[in-house]
Amino acid sequence: MRITYKMSTTNYITNLNNLTSDVTHLNNQVASGRKYDRTSEDVSSAVRGYQIRRNLSKVEGYQNNISHAQDFLTNTETTLGQVEDSLSEASDKILQAMNGSQSKDEREIIGKELSSIQDQLLATLNTKVSDAYIFGGSNTETAPFTLDSNGKLLYNGKSLDSLSDFGANSMSGDKLYVDIGLGIDFEGDAINRNTVFEYSVPGISFVGHGVSYVQETAADGTLQYNGDGTPKYKQAVDGSGNPLTKEVLDENGNPVLDGSGNPTYEPVYEEQKVSINGSDQAISKNIFNLIGQIKDALTQSDYSYDTVDTLFGKFKTAMQGSFQTTTEIGSKTNYLDFMTSRYETQDYNLQERQTKVEGIDAAYTYIEYQTQMVAYKAALQMGQSVIQQSVFDYMS
């Protein structure tokens, strides 16, 4: 068979184009580190690679959420430290004022210092980080702690002294949470809180709420306790000696209903009171109002050491809330550290798998690329003899 010039040039150009394609493909592999440019080149590896990249994206999202929660908890812990410093300072001032050698004028000076500590405490409780109030629960846009007309502390607009345990528990559960890969799930329309990570600390959980009650005593004066070790309080009675009860209300003042839709009731306990400025006042259980009551008891004209001592005992108990919360934050931080380490390992393993599925053998591919480049250059040189020049190549 006679091989024409056209056949030679056509065959040469075809082979040159194939070489060009191979060189381009290898060049792309060397540049990108990937086996393929398009899914169609290796469908199986592309599908596995997509699944790995999707998992890597999830891990990155969890890591970002953990980092956000860690920063928030760090700021919360630092701010709680400032709260504890204020409470410790208040404790020192109160002990100083209770010293029998202190005069009325000196107690009034300490009273003013306690007022200043209250102002510091209120400002600290309303700390903002990145334009978000850290102690307001899900309320991050408005100051969670304010004062009513009598200077008593409010939390998200609710009076702490008059807040029921049910309402307080509901408000304490109002937290911020993030998905850190625990398998987020829903219970009806609500998120199952066991499947997310709660990272905020509502201020009501450590500031305290309600007032103190009188603890029951036996005939010999021994304090009485419930089976679970909690104090047994004395239930209030009416004029006929019948125990008093009241409707259970939520944080918005609405009745709490049982499974049948009927109102629920709880005992009315006898409030523990002290005389301040000529009136009997129920002893507050939140740290801010307690400081105010102690200040008033120290500066009243009819000063009573026993009154201040009773209030100071309640204050020391209330102080424990912030210390317990700091411990809880430490536990949460340790858990996040564990999850961080876990996801760092997952990220490393996924990247290793991604390299095996999508990556190239860099050394082998580079040598193959250089080999193809040599062949390509040789083909170009051969083209000078295969494709004959004519006078038309020099015409412009």
Buried (B, 14 or more C-beta within 10 A) or exposed (E): EEEEEEEEBEEBEEEBEEBBEBBEBBBBBBEEEBBBEEEEEBEEBBEBBEBBBEBBEBBEBBBEBBEBBBEBBEBBBEBBEBBBBBBEBBBEBBEEBBEEEBEEEBBBBBBEBBBBBBEBBBEBBBBBBEEBBBBBBEBBEEBBBBBEEEEBBBBBEBBBBBBBEBBBBBBBEBBBBBBBBEEBEEEEEEBEEEBBBBBBBBBBBBBBBBBBBBBBEEEEEEEEEEEEEEBBBBBBEEEEEEEEEEEBBBBEEEEBEEEEEEEBBBEBBBBBBBEBEEEEBBBBBBBBBBBBBBBBBBBBEEBBEEBBEBBBEBBEBBBEBBEEBBEEBEEBBEBBEEBBEBBEEBBEEBBEBBEEBBBBEEEEBBEBBEEBBEBBEEBEEEEEEBBEEEEEEEEE
